[in-house]
Amino acid sequence: MYIYIYTGRIFGANYNLMHSPSPSHRKCSLMVLFDFATAFPSIVHEWIFLVLEARGLPKGLIDFFQCVYFLNCALTSIGNSDTFLLWYFSGVLQGCPGSAFIFNVILDPLLAAFAQVISLPGRGIVRACADDIGAALTTYKSLAHMFPIFESAENIAGLTLKPAKCNVVPTSEPMSEFLVSVIRQWLRQHIPKWADINILPAAKYLGFYLGPKAGEFQWEKAIAKYLARCSSIGLSGVPASLATFTYNQKGVSVLLYLAQFASLPHNFNQYERTGLSRYSM
């Protein structure tokens, strides 16, 4: 369920699972893409150690992380003196190789809870990559089963959702003002905190657009960036050999990430000719 840093796993599999759910979930009526507000800096340290101990990790490893997060504080240096500012009781250390591992472990109880109320009862599927959580649900009413888990995550672990950055993408009904109003009204009545969640025909997950209208948005920014790179190469005035090398390295590479899962637009040849003419100026 948590496809992240495990050996042999590809995080892009999340995209395929969300975009093409298993046969038992092909009639899912919507996808929901959740976004935490500053997830990594918000994790409560006490929650980290509770989960590490509950998972039965080696005592030496737990002791190591307890040492890393012991008496974390902020100081200010003025002249030759240091002044204490505050203690840190939340957040993983930036740049620490163990931070990704910690986040993986502390999020696992949430995913296990989602499995109990969503996956196992057949209400849909839930997938995560770091703090990017996505769900494909059979009905928007299944959100009522996810809300208490997110509330617990906020109260206990410090992980707070930002509804204004979360997206609902209907998949089984054509996008319309009526459909949006139905979902919005239900949210106002049953989950008021999520009443402002975005309801869109397509939304990004792990850098890819998902949803019935994903094709209309998938390549817009990538092609614009590709053309901008081509223009920069042309304006640099470097020799043709170096321009070609730079084009392959910094121009074409802009398109490769999306090309793993989405076909190039049918009129890409026109964009390519435009790009080549720019870099060969």
Secondary structure, DSSP 8 states (H G I E B T S, - for coil): -B-SS-TT--TTHHHHHHHS--GGGTT--EEEEE-BSSHHHH-BHHHHHHHHHHTT--HHHHHHHHHHTTT-EEEEEETTEEEEEEE--B---TT-TTHHHHHHHHHHHHHHHHIIIIITTTSEEEEEETTEEEEEES-GGGHHHHHHHHHHIIIII---B-GGG-EEEE-SS---HHHHHHHHHHHHHH-GGGTT-EE-S-EEETTEEESTTHHHHTTHHHHHHHHHHHHHHHHHT--HHHHHHHIIIIITHHHHHHHTTS---TTHHHHHHHHHHHHT-
